[in-house]
């Protein structure tokens, strides 16, 4: 399904500190995501994102920009020098990977944070028995939280009803802020021929 995503996100995957978490991130990209998103725009309408994230490849450019913004924020925070770095950084990689789940899908899924969080949740073996969670599983639960609330107060349906929770942890706010900043029309980001942030 998402084999080409491994190549596209190779620079970002290399920054994940835990080999175990990197391996599972790769598995999620391959098994639970689709290469179709390589062609997709960040948003179906194109109204709420900068021009560089619209059109073919826009979703990948947006995701890479969110990763760069997350990385920039994390470098300012000593707490995130170790493997805790992986939690918000992996969430940045995966946050929009369920926006489009089928080939030729025209409109993005409004509930994509929940869809992606559920895909990740399936890989946490003991999710329903918190006492049995390993340290790695606990970090993955935090990744799920960051993904699920990355849209913050803008996570609403067409009727204005909230679809998810607001960020509550420090790391979930990091991902929400990085995503929100990279969705602003006044932000300009430059990319190379492989859609990597310059």
QUIPE-V896390 format. One record per helix or strand of 2 or more residues. SS is the DSSP state (helix for helix, strand for strand). FROM is the first residue (numbers start at 1). TO is the last residue. If there is no record, write none. Layout:
ss | from | to
SS | FROM | TO
SS | FROM | TO
This chain:
ss | from | to
helix | 3 | 8
helix | 10 | 13
helix | 19 | 32
helix | 35 | 39
helix | 51 | 53
helix | 58 | 75
helix | 78 | 81
helix | 84 | 94
helix | 112 | 121
helix | 130 | 132
helix | 135 | 148
helix | 152 | 154
helix | 170 | 182
